[in-house]
């Protein structure tokens, strides 16, 4: 029997997410933005709730095209607030719009958002101690969070950013018993 991290239940969505995405290095800016948005919406909710609504989020937010999102107006906000397929939180929706503009500015400054986010670890994946929260991992999440907040992003506190860094593979937090803990990935895009 395949051993997975203990947070993975028998739900197929969780298994697929764990086995094919979580902790695997992401270098595509569009997917980096998507995961940031999903992590923002997850705040206060269960991750399975977000995973089950992921396709609806993709449809509602123009496939996470941050250039389009940066131009959303009040009509689009109202449309999103009436969309039962997503989490209808006005503060989070407005934050996504503002964050998309900041995301684009970060791209301009660093050529890609990938260069920015992976630059915090010099393009290395933090893998020590697996599922243990270490001072190094906490400091990384705090540093990234503080920098994004300084730039004006919302819903990017250190807890959300910690989860984000796990999701995009900057931190590998698979448990030692998990079959994914010994898999190595290409860290440069």
C-alpha positions in Angstrom: 0.0 0.0 0.0 1.2 3.5 -0.9 2.1 5.6 2.2 1.1 9.3 1.9 1.2 12.3 4.2 -1.3 11.9 7.0 -3.4 14.9 5.9 -4.4 13.1 2.7 -7.8 11.3 3.2 -9.4 8.9 0.8 -11.0 11.6 -1.4 -9.7 11.3 -4.9 -9.2 15.1 -5.3 -6.9 15.1 -2.2 -5.0 12.1 -3.5 -4.5 13.6 -7.0 -3.5 16.9 -5.5 -1.0 15.3 -3.1 0.5 12.9 -5.7 0.7 15.2 -8.7 1.1 18.8 -7.3 1.7 19.5 -3.7 5.4 20.1 -2.9 6.4 19.8 -6.6 8.4 22.9 -7.8 6.3 25.3 -9.8 8.0 27.7 -12.2 5.2 28.8 -14.4 4.0 32.3 -13.5 0.4 31.6 -14.3 0.3 28.6 -12.0 2.2 30.5 -9.3 -0.5 33.2 -9.5 -3.3 30.6 -9.4 -1.9 28.9 -6.3 -1.5 32.3 -4.6 -5.2 33.1 -5.3 -6.4 29.7 -4.1 -4.3 30.0 -0.9 -5.8 33.4 -0.3 -9.3 32.1 -0.7 -8.6 29.1 1.5 -7.9 31.3 4.5 -10.4 30.2 7.2 -11.6 27.2 5.2 -10.6 23.6 4.5 -8.3 23.1 1.5 -10.7 20.4 0.2 -13.3 23.1 -0.2 -11.0 25.1 -2.5 -9.9 22.0 -4.5 -13.5 21.1 -5.2 -14.2 24.6 -6.4 -10.9 25.0 -8.3 -12.4 24.6 -11.8 -15.1 27.2 -10.9 -12.4 29.6 -9.8 -10.6 29.1 -13.1 -13.7 29.9 -15.0 -14.7 32.8 -12.9 -11.2 34.4 -12.9 -10.5 34.0 -16.6 -8.2 31.0 -16.1 -6.1 33.1 -13.7 -5.0 35.5 -16.4 -3.6 38.2 -14.1 -3.5 40.8 -16.9 -7.2 40.5 -17.4 -7.8 40.3 -13.7 -5.9 43.5 -13.2 -8.5 45.3 -15.3 -11.6 44.0 -13.5 -14.2 46.7 -12.8 -17.2 46.9 -10.5 -19.4 45.0 -12.9 -17.0 42.1 -12.9 -16.7 42.2 -9.1 -20.5 42.1 -8.8 -20.6 39.1 -11.2 -18.0 37.3 -9.0 -20.0 38.1 -5.9 -23.1 36.4 -7.5 -21.1 33.3 -8.6 -22.2 30.4 -6.4 -19.3 28.2 -7.7 -16.6 30.2 -5.9 -16.1 31.7 -2.4 -18.0 35.0 -2.5 -15.9 37.1 -0.3 -15.7 40.7 -1.5 -12.5 41.6 0.4 -10.8 38.6 -1.1 -12.1 39.3 -4.6 -10.9 42.9 -4.4 -7.5 41.6 -3.0 -7.1 39.3 -6.0 -7.6 42.3 -8.4 -5.1 44.5 -6.5 -2.6 41.6 -6.0 -2.7 40.9 -9.8 -1.4 44.4 -10.4 1.4 43.9 -7.8 2.2 40.5 -9.3 2.7 42.2 -12.7 4.9 44.8 -11.1 7.0 42.1 -9.5 7.4 40.4 -12.9 8.6 43.6 -14.4 11.1 44.0 -11.6 12.4 40.4 -11.6 11.6 39.4 -15.2 9.3 36.7 -13.9 7.5 36.1 -10.6 9.2 32.7 -10.6 12.6 34.5 -10.3 11.2 36.6 -7.4 9.7 33.8 -5.3 12.5 31.2 -5.9 15.1 33.9 -5.4 14.3 33.8 -1.6 15.9 30.3 -1.5 18.5 30.8 -4.3 16.4 28.3 -6.4 16.8 25.6 -3.8 14.0 23.6 -2.3 13.9 23.5 1.5 13.6 19.8 2.3 15.1 19.3 5.8 13.0 17.8 8.5 10.2 17.1 6.1 6.9 17.8 7.8 8.4 19.7 10.8 8.0 23.4 11.0 11.6 24.7 11.4 12.9 28.2 12.2 14.3 28.4 8.7 10.9 27.6 7.1 9.1 30.0 9.4 11.6 32.8 8.7 11.2 32.2 4.9 7.4 32.4 5.1 7.7 35.6 7.3 10.3 37.2 4.9 8.2 36.5 1.8 5.0 37.6 3.6 6.6 40.8 4.8 7.9 41.7 1.4 4.6 41.0 -0.4 2.7 43.1 2.3 5.3 45.9 1.9 4.5 45.9 -1.8 0.8 46.2 -1.0 -0.6 42.7 -1.4 -3.5 41.6 0.8 -4.3 38.2 2.3 -0.6 37.2 2.2 0.1 36.7 5.9 2.9 34.3 7.0 0.4 31.4 7.5 -1.0 31.7 4.0 2.5 32.2 2.5 3.8 29.1 4.4 1.0 27.0 2.8 1.7 28.7 -0.5 5.4 27.8 -0.3 4.6 24.2 0.5 2.1 24.0 -2.4 4.5 25.4 -5.0 7.4 23.2 -3.8 9.7 25.9 -2.4 9.4 23.8 0.8 9.0 20.1 0.6 7.0 19.0 3.7 6.1 15.5 2.8 6.3 13.2 5.8 9.3 10.8 6.0 6.9 7.9 5.5 5.3 9.4 2.4 6.4 8.0 -1.0 6.9 11.5 -2.3 9.6 12.4 0.3 12.4 10.8 -1.6 11.6 12.1 -5.0 13.9 14.8 -6.4 12.7 17.5 -8.8 14.3 19.9 -11.3 14.5 23.2 -9.5 15.4 25.5 -12.3 13.0 26.3 -15.0 
